[in-house]
């Protein structure tokens, strides 16, 4: 696992966008397709806006969701709402952004359908080119939250959680996250300092610590890296 520490959240967002663009160009050259799974969060929306301005082969791009809250379409709680807004400048058609169907009446069946859709675009079993992850103050990532039974799912790539911060979630699970070719962590804010130190130590007692580290890059701001003895990377 490599970590780059940058000045602030804006610098992290710009660096993340450049990294995703580089991975995208390489994947399309090698496999004619780039499948990226994107998480929610304020810094990631800035990251996506910066990525939308990059010179990449957009015709080969597929964007899938790492997780989503069970909320009505267009609701501010939905990651999809902000994802689409952030990528509105990118030349993507509707079929290139794959929304988790959290408004379906049967959520269990919907999770299975989403997993089947991932196989159609990323193989069986699906191998994502890049997974973007955030880190919660409680050590969660995606919607893999402490003490939820979803942490123990090993036979499905997409699953449902119990209520967390007021809403159930649909989330990618460890099996598909750990098959990804690259993992990009975007970590900003002083409240992430403790969990980030534990992530770097490979602490499997937090959900984030169970994601494979060998193909991972962490981009963190100084506030999140405040407890680490690592010099900032100038970008």
FILOVO-404419 format. One record per residue (C-alpha): residue in three letters; x, y, z. Coordinates in Angstrom, 3 decimals. Layout:
BEGIN
@rest->ALA | east->X | north->Y | up->Z
...
# end
This chain:
BEGIN
@rest->UNK | east->0.000 | north->0.000 | up->0.000
@rest->UNK | east->1.293 | north->3.414 | up->-0.956
@rest->UNK | east->0.208 | north->6.699 | up->0.604
@rest->UNK | east->0.582 | north->10.225 | up->-0.758
@rest->UNK | east->-0.171 | north->13.082 | up->1.613
@rest->UNK | east->-1.291 | north->16.315 | up->-0.014
@rest->UNK | east->-2.022 | north->19.773 | up->1.307
@rest->UNK | east->-5.803 | north->19.728 | up->1.444
@rest->UNK | east->-8.985 | north->18.106 | up->0.153
@rest->UNK | east->-8.881 | north->20.003 | up->-3.149
@rest->UNK | east->-5.365 | north->18.746 | up->-3.856
@rest->UNK | east->-6.480 | north->15.208 | up->-2.996
@rest->UNK | east->-9.435 | north->15.476 | up->-5.392
@rest->UNK | east->-7.227 | north->16.698 | up->-8.238
@rest->UNK | east->-4.635 | north->13.985 | up->-7.660
@rest->UNK | east->-7.344 | north->11.323 | up->-7.486
@rest->UNK | east->-8.844 | north->12.507 | up->-10.777
@rest->UNK | east->-5.460 | north->12.368 | up->-12.484
@rest->UNK | east->-4.832 | north->8.866 | up->-11.127
@rest->UNK | east->-8.225 | north->7.592 | up->-12.314
@rest->UNK | east->-7.625 | north->9.119 | up->-15.743
@rest->UNK | east->-4.245 | north->7.400 | up->-16.005
@rest->UNK | east->-5.722 | north->4.047 | up->-14.991
@rest->UNK | east->-8.565 | north->4.574 | up->-17.460
@rest->UNK | east->-6.244 | north->5.180 | up->-20.388
@rest->UNK | east->-4.194 | north->2.098 | up->-19.531
@rest->UNK | east->-7.223 | north->-0.162 | up->-19.120
@rest->UNK | east->-8.810 | north->0.896 | up->-22.404
@rest->UNK | east->-5.520 | north->0.325 | up->-24.223
@rest->UNK | east->-5.172 | north->-3.142 | up->-22.657
@rest->UNK | east->-8.770 | north->-4.360 | up->-22.516
@rest->UNK | east->-10.856 | north->-1.788 | up->-24.458
@rest->UNK | east->-12.868 | north->-1.061 | up->-21.311
@rest->UNK | east->-12.491 | north->0.659 | up->-17.946
@rest->UNK | east->-14.893 | north->-0.280 | up->-15.162
@rest->UNK | east->-14.649 | north->1.982 | up->-12.123
@rest->UNK | east->-16.641 | north->1.630 | up->-8.911
@rest->UNK | east->-17.202 | north->4.973 | up->-7.183
@rest->UNK | east->-18.133 | north->5.748 | up->-3.579
@rest->UNK | east->-19.915 | north->8.816 | up->-2.252
@rest->UNK | east->-18.666 | north->11.819 | up->-0.289
@rest->UNK | east->-17.917 | north->15.514 | up->-0.727
@rest->UNK | east->-14.287 | north->15.184 | up->-1.802
@rest->UNK | east->-15.189 | north->12.468 | up->-4.341
@rest->UNK | east->-17.725 | north->14.760 | up->-6.023
@rest->UNK | east->-14.882 | north->17.266 | up->-6.580
@rest->UNK | east->-12.735 | north->14.365 | up->-7.794
@rest->UNK | east->-15.367 | north->13.343 | up->-10.346
@rest->UNK | east->-15.767 | north->16.890 | up->-11.653
@rest->UNK | east->-12.004 | north->17.040 | up->-12.176
@rest->UNK | east->-12.016 | north->13.612 | up->-13.855
@rest->UNK | east->-14.772 | north->14.785 | up->-16.215
@rest->UNK | east->-12.350 | north->17.399 | up->-17.554
@rest->UNK | east->-9.581 | north->14.863 | up->-18.233
@rest->UNK | east->-8.644 | north->13.613 | up->-21.685
@rest->UNK | east->-9.679 | north->9.961 | up->-21.505
@rest->UNK | east->-11.357 | north->7.494 | up->-23.916
@rest->UNK | east->-14.829 | north->7.978 | up->-22.478
@rest->UNK | east->-16.428 | north->5.586 | up->-24.943
@rest->UNK | east->-14.801 | north->2.706 | up->-23.057
@rest->UNK | east->-15.773 | north->3.850 | up->-19.547
@rest->UNK | east->-18.332 | north->2.206 | up->-17.271
@rest->UNK | east->-19.103 | north->3.693 | up->-13.859
@rest->UNK | east->-20.684 | north->1.493 | up->-11.212
@rest->UNK | east->-21.591 | north->2.252 | up->-7.630
@rest->UNK | east->-19.705 | north->0.999 | up->-4.591
@rest->UNK | east->-22.753 | north->1.547 | up->-2.397
@rest->UNK | east->-26.055 | north->3.363 | up->-2.211
@rest->UNK | east->-28.605 | north->4.378 | up->0.401
@rest->UNK | east->-32.122 | north->3.029 | up->0.071
@rest->UNK | east->-33.847 | north->6.332 | up->-0.724
@rest->UNK | east->-36.141 | north->7.688 | up->-3.455
@rest->UNK | east->-34.762 | north->8.546 | up->-6.875
@rest->UNK | east->-33.270 | north->12.036 | up->-6.979
@rest->UNK | east->-33.086 | north->12.299 | up->-3.181
@rest->UNK | east->-30.090 | north->14.180 | up->-1.762
@rest->UNK | east->-29.194 | north->11.068 | up->0.255
@rest->UNK | east->-28.616 | north->9.085 | up->-2.922
@rest->UNK | east->-25.004 | north->8.851 | up->-4.039
@rest->UNK | east->-26.276 | north->8.511 | up->-7.599
@rest->UNK | east->-27.761 | north->12.015 | up->-7.524
@rest->UNK | east->-24.367 | north->13.584 | up->-6.838
@rest->UNK | east->-22.462 | north->11.164 | up->-9.068
@rest->UNK | east->-24.508 | north->12.130 | up->-12.118
@rest->UNK | east->-24.268 | north->15.835 | up->-11.310
@rest->UNK | east->-20.502 | north->15.592 | up->-10.871
@rest->UNK | east->-19.999 | north->13.766 | up->-14.172
@rest->UNK | east->-22.416 | north->15.860 | up->-16.225
@rest->UNK | east->-19.546 | north->17.372 | up->-18.268
@rest->UNK | east->-18.197 | north->13.943 | up->-19.194
@rest->UNK | east->-19.406 | north->12.523 | up->-22.550
@rest->UNK | east->-21.077 | north->9.487 | up->-20.978
@rest->UNK | east->-24.432 | north->8.170 | up->-22.094
@rest->UNK | east->-27.007 | north->6.818 | up->-19.667
@rest->UNK | east->-25.950 | north->3.224 | up->-20.254
@rest->UNK | east->-22.416 | north->3.883 | up->-19.041
@rest->UNK | east->-23.489 | north->4.796 | up->-15.495
@rest->UNK | east->-24.886 | north->1.751 | up->-13.720
@rest->UNK | east->-27.174 | north->2.708 | up->-10.847
@rest->UNK | east->-27.812 | north->0.418 | up->-7.903
@rest->UNK | east->-31.580 | north->-0.338 | up->-8.023
@rest->UNK | east->-32.362 | north->0.659 | up->-4.446
@rest->UNK | east->-35.891 | north->1.791 | up->-5.307
@rest->UNK | east->-36.918 | north->-1.743 | up->-6.334
@rest->UNK | east->-39.698 | north->-3.365 | up->-4.284
@rest->UNK | east->-37.627 | north->-6.527 | up->-3.734
@rest->UNK | east->-34.187 | north->-5.356 | up->-2.621
@rest->UNK | east->-32.686 | north->-8.821 | up->-2.309
@rest->UNK | east->-33.591 | north->-9.619 | up->-5.919
@rest->UNK | east->-32.348 | north->-6.174 | up->-6.963
@rest->UNK | east->-28.940 | north->-6.855 | up->-5.395
@rest->UNK | east->-28.733 | north->-10.110 | up->-7.348
@rest->UNK | east->-29.620 | north->-8.296 | up->-10.575
@rest->UNK | east->-26.932 | north->-5.690 | up->-9.969
@rest->UNK | east->-24.362 | north->-8.422 | up->-9.383
@rest->UNK | east->-25.446 | north->-10.086 | up->-12.651
@rest->UNK | east->-25.074 | north->-6.747 | up->-14.439
@rest->UNK | east->-21.529 | north->-6.431 | up->-13.136
@rest->UNK | east->-20.729 | north->-9.805 | up->-14.682
@rest->UNK | east->-21.961 | north->-8.548 | up->-18.039
@rest->UNK | east->-19.540 | north->-5.625 | up->-18.076
@rest->UNK | east->-16.610 | north->-6.950 | up->-16.012
@rest->UNK | east->-16.570 | north->-10.718 | up->-16.501
@rest->UNK | east->-17.566 | north->-13.700 | up->-14.392
@rest->UNK | east->-16.598 | north->-13.305 | up->-11.677
@rest->UNK | east->-16.434 | north->-9.538 | up->-12.260
@rest->UNK | east->-13.018 | north->-7.896 | up->-11.944
@rest->UNK | east->-13.257 | north->-4.131 | up->-11.552
@rest->UNK | east->-10.420 | north->-2.060 | up->-12.973
@rest->UNK | east->-10.552 | north->0.433 | up->-10.120
@rest->UNK | east->-12.470 | north->0.742 | up->-6.879
@rest->UNK | east->-12.588 | north->4.132 | up->-5.201
@rest->UNK | east->-13.157 | north->3.918 | up->-1.456
@rest->UNK | east->-13.606 | north->6.328 | up->1.412
@rest->UNK | east->-12.935 | north->5.806 | up->5.102
@rest->UNK | east->-15.407 | north->6.529 | up->7.864
@rest->UNK | east->-14.552 | north->7.806 | up->11.311
@rest->UNK | east->-15.755 | north->4.434 | up->12.623
@rest->UNK | east->-13.471 | north->2.542 | up->10.231
@rest->UNK | east->-16.164 | north->1.607 | up->7.721
@rest->UNK | east->-15.692 | north->1.678 | up->3.978
@rest->UNK | east->-18.280 | north->1.280 | up->1.217
@rest->UNK | east->-21.316 | north->0.363 | up->3.335
@rest->UNK | east->-19.362 | north->-2.314 | up->5.154
@rest->UNK | east->-20.093 | north->-1.009 | up->8.614
@rest->UNK | east->-19.033 | north->-2.312 | up->12.024
@rest->UNK | east->-21.025 | north->-5.255 | up->13.401
@rest->UNK | east->-23.332 | north->-5.549 | up->10.378
@rest->UNK | east->-23.840 | north->-9.093 | up->9.031
@rest->UNK | east->-22.830 | north->-7.817 | up->5.576
@rest->UNK | east->-19.201 | north->-8.060 | up->6.739
@rest->UNK | east->-19.488 | north->-11.834 | up->6.623
@rest->UNK | east->-20.923 | north->-12.134 | up->3.098
@rest->UNK | east->-18.588 | north->-14.288 | up->1.016
@rest->UNK | east->-20.965 | north->-15.771 | up->-1.571
@rest->UNK | east->-22.304 | north->-12.591 | up->-3.217
@rest->UNK | east->-20.681 | north->-9.528 | up->-4.776
@rest->UNK | east->-23.582 | north->-7.222 | up->-3.855
@rest->UNK | east->-25.522 | north->-7.314 | up->-0.590
@rest->UNK | east->-27.796 | north->-5.319 | up->1.681
@rest->UNK | east->-27.061 | north->-3.896 | up->5.105
@rest->UNK | east->-29.238 | north->-3.179 | up->8.070
@rest->UNK | east->-30.082 | north->0.404 | up->8.945
@rest->UNK | east->-26.994 | north->2.613 | up->9.288
@rest->UNK | east->-27.326 | north->6.320 | up->10.027
@rest->UNK | east->-31.021 | north->6.033 | up->9.342
@rest->UNK | east->-31.022 | north->4.093 | up->6.070
@rest->UNK | east->-30.403 | north->0.613 | up->4.739
@rest->UNK | east->-27.712 | north->0.352 | up->2.086
@rest->UNK | east->-26.820 | north->-1.727 | up->-0.933
@rest->UNK | east->-23.086 | north->-2.337 | up->-1.144
@rest->UNK | east->-20.314 | north->-4.160 | up->-2.911
@rest->UNK | east->-18.860 | north->-6.832 | up->-0.652
@rest->UNK | east->-15.312 | north->-7.942 | up->0.151
@rest->UNK | east->-15.104 | north->-10.614 | up->-2.568
@rest->UNK | east->-15.513 | north->-8.153 | up->-5.445
@rest->UNK | east->-13.547 | north->-5.380 | up->-3.738
@rest->UNK | east->-10.630 | north->-7.736 | up->-3.237
@rest->UNK | east->-10.641 | north->-8.847 | up->-6.884
@rest->UNK | east->-10.181 | north->-5.270 | up->-8.128
@rest->UNK | east->-7.077 | north->-4.465 | up->-10.118
@rest->UNK | east->-6.536 | north->-1.202 | up->-8.250
@rest->UNK | east->-7.976 | north->0.323 | up->-5.065
@rest->UNK | east->-7.930 | north->4.091 | up->-4.599
@rest->UNK | east->-8.563 | north->5.437 | up->-1.104
@rest->UNK | east->-9.538 | north->9.110 | up->-0.810
@rest->UNK | east->-9.249 | north->10.173 | up->2.824
@rest->UNK | east->-9.723 | north->13.752 | up->4.041
@rest->UNK | east->-10.487 | north->15.416 | up->7.364
@rest->UNK | east->-9.038 | north->15.228 | up->10.864
@rest->UNK | east->-11.750 | north->12.827 | up->12.035
@rest->UNK | east->-10.155 | north->10.199 | up->9.764
@rest->UNK | east->-6.712 | north->10.359 | up->11.419
@rest->UNK | east->-7.265 | north->7.439 | up->13.793
@rest->UNK | east->-8.912 | north->5.103 | up->11.260
@rest->UNK | east->-6.272 | north->5.948 | up->8.651
@rest->UNK | east->-3.467 | north->4.944 | up->11.011
@rest->UNK | east->-5.288 | north->1.659 | up->11.667
@rest->UNK | east->-5.862 | north->1.064 | up->7.950
@rest->UNK | east->-2.159 | north->1.476 | up->7.247
@rest->UNK | east->-1.372 | north->-1.080 | up->9.940
@rest->UNK | east->-3.738 | north->-3.571 | up->8.333
@rest->UNK | east->-6.016 | north->-3.604 | up->11.354
@rest->UNK | east->-8.722 | north->-6.112 | up->10.419
@rest->UNK | east->-10.820 | north->-5.152 | up->13.431
@rest->UNK | east->-12.124 | north->-2.231 | up->11.369
@rest->UNK | east->-14.051 | north->-3.005 | up->8.165
@rest->UNK | east->-11.653 | north->-1.008 | up->5.995
@rest->UNK | east->-8.738 | north->-3.111 | up->7.199
@rest->UNK | east->-10.112 | north->-6.194 | up->5.456
@rest->UNK | east->-9.683 | north->-4.719 | up->1.952
@rest->UNK | east->-6.574 | north->-6.004 | up->0.182
@rest->UNK | east->-3.619 | north->-3.647 | up->0.313
@rest->UNK | east->-1.192 | north->-4.843 | up->-2.358
@rest->UNK | east->-2.757 | north->-2.819 | up->-5.210
@rest->UNK | east->-3.894 | north->0.147 | up->-3.117
@rest->UNK | east->-3.064 | north->3.841 | up->-3.221
@rest->UNK | east->-4.151 | north->6.197 | up->-0.454
@rest->UNK | east->-4.475 | north->9.900 | up->-1.207
@rest->UNK | east->-4.889 | north->11.778 | up->2.063
@rest->UNK | east->-4.816 | north->15.401 | up->3.139
@rest->UNK | east->-2.648 | north->16.692 | up->5.974
@rest->UNK | east->-5.580 | north->16.732 | up->8.375
@rest->UNK | east->-6.270 | north->13.018 | up->7.888
@rest->UNK | east->-2.581 | north->12.162 | up->8.025
@rest->UNK | east->-1.931 | north->14.227 | up->11.133
@rest->UNK | east->-1.124 | north->11.175 | up->13.252
@rest->UNK | east->1.339 | north->9.772 | up->10.707
@rest->UNK | east->5.031 | north->10.472 | up->10.351
@rest->UNK | east->4.888 | north->10.909 | up->6.588
@rest->UNK | east->6.046 | north->13.970 | up->4.606
@rest->UNK | east->3.529 | north->15.679 | up->2.318
@rest->UNK | east->3.745 | north->15.036 | up->-1.409
@rest->UNK | east->3.703 | north->18.228 | up->-3.433
@rest->UNK | east->1.332 | north->18.183 | up->-6.379
# end
